[in-house]
Amino acid sequence: MIVETEKRNWADAVRTRVGEVVVGQDTVVERTLIALLTGGHLLLQGAPGLAKTLLVNSVARAMDLEFSRVQFTIDLLPSDILGSEILDQTKGEFRVHKGPVFTNLLLADEINRAAPKVQSALLEAMQERKATIGNHVFHLPLPFLVIATQNPVEQSGTFELPEAQLDRFMLCHRLDYPTGDEEEDILKRQLDMGLRRENRGAVPKTAFDMIPYEPVARLEDLVDAMDAVQKVYVSDVFTKHVVELVRRTRENPRIELGASPRAGLAITQAARARAFIFDRDYVVPEDLYALAEDVILHRIRLTYEALAEGFDGKHVLDDLMKELG
């Protein structure tokens, strides 16, 4: 069981384990832990090859969580995610085959490559933690977290995510390329991996082969941590600042679509989890400034005039944060 003095040890243990496999990306690990601790969902935007799949797999293994991965494509069907009813010819009746959504950590790889009908199939699962298959409604395992990836560069054959679905993601984090030192470390690690032998054959090992099987935390530890997060103190001043920031996104003339009340809830809950990770039992203004971009940017849409003048969402949000003081 987690006690107060073990809070940071638990979070650090997971981050250290993931760091044994993934080089850099400390902020992404932090955001993933925040999503797990708050029951939110995470959207990762970044070019291919930035270890998004490896990172999610490593986090799931470090915490002994069930993990599923779905590669979204243009021909994907809702039943490929949720499951379907299959006719059992021996018994002459239908039986339910559950899809990959019945897991703790679902990686939706390149989510914007699937048609809107498939994307909307996730809405019920993300919001209500349940899935409807035929006439049956099933509750998903708890915790349930969707981590979706999106390539912001290659847009051929993609569909823009609807605002309703974007709003379901608590956080949207934009990944950067590793630094020169980190990229050099990646190459050195690959050179030292060697071969994976099976029967009479062999293949060079990859980073996925280096993920340790022994977890550093159990599901019970995560539940205890989630309970501790709910006890983190949020002051009235912090709440007022959050509400003020969200309301300003609706009043700014450069913003056509402002953030919904869900954005304020997301910032508050994410700030609690971030305070927990940094061994605090109270939130501070730094939490708001650190999380604002990941919580707000994917929830706002600029006007055509603002885009024509060369503004982008980050520029406008930075101005709002400065006005907030």
Buried (B, 14 or more C-beta within 10 A) or exposed (E): EBEEEBBBEBBBBBBEBBBEBBBBBEEBBBBBBBBBBBBBBBBBBBEEEBBBBBBBBBBBBBBBBBBBBBEBBEEBBBBBBBBBBEEEEEEEEBEBEBBBBBBBBBBBBBBBBBBEEBBBBBEBBBEEBEBBBEEEEBEBBEBBBBBBBBBEEEEEEBBEBEBEBBBBBBBBBBBEEBEEEEEEBBEEBEEEEEEEEEEEEEEEBEBEEBBEEEBBBEBEBBBBBBEBBEEBEBEEEBBEBBBBBBBBBEEBEBBBEBBBEBBBBBBBBBBBBBBBBBEBBEBBBEBBEBBBBBBBBBBBBBBEEBBEEEBEBEEBBEBBBEEBE
